[in-house]
């Protein structure tokens, strides 16, 4: 059975997920209004079908929201304003309280979801992309069905809203928090002229941050990670857990705000940028 799915909006992850939905024989719509040329190219490469938001809402049985975390509420509100009554999959990296508020404001059924892993690639099945979801059983069954036969592994969680978003924020503490701590360690080692020795000492660790070559690509994602880490800190505070360390990591990410997905920083520049302005230029051994 061919289903029509709305995808908002095709960033790097969203476009890759959209391509997989098409591979699973779903008609996949996106809305180009207000989107960048880069989004247009990604959507075209993924084979997505363009439509106005009103057309997308009217035609779609399921709408998946994969946007920068800051825009999660605005995206849901725009869909609700168009009168959507289907299944709205809130798959953004936001804390559970925000998902619960979105669900309370929506007319249709809301599924709480998160994507963990790299964007799905047809040619690399060894790199899993897992789509976790929580919500009403019937809705989960339908969402799982649209990913059947694709490179996205669908995983069903508990029926209550908050489980998937709770998993995502917990994963952010482990994954993004540890990577930023590793970046500070590599920066300190570089200050003392022992960067290679540190890299050699952690060689073979399973964590990607053990390799300093992983840091420039990380820096290019900092503009997206900073608001997510602030939100993660709020999730920790809401749970009665210490949030100060994650807040500090979010603030540290501001040092990399000069880098974007379109820049190509080198390792020296990425490590140098972590230093406070008053120490700039004074950290060479």
Buried (B, 14 or more C-beta within 10 A) or exposed (E): EEBBBBBBBBBBBBBBBBBBBBBBEBBBBBBBEEBEEBBBEBBBEBEBBBBEBEBBBBBBBBBBBBBBBBBBBEBBEBBBEBEBEBBBBBBBBBBBBBBBBBBEEBEBBBBBBBBBEEBBBEEEEEEEBBBBBBBBEEBBEBBBBBBEEBBBBBBBBEEBBBBBBBBBBBBBBEBBBBBBBBBEBBBBBBBEEBBEEBBEEBEEEEEBBBBBEBBBBBBBBBBBBBBBBBBBBBBBBEEEEEBEEBBBBBEBBEBBEEBBEEEEBEBEBBBBBBBEEEEEEEBEE
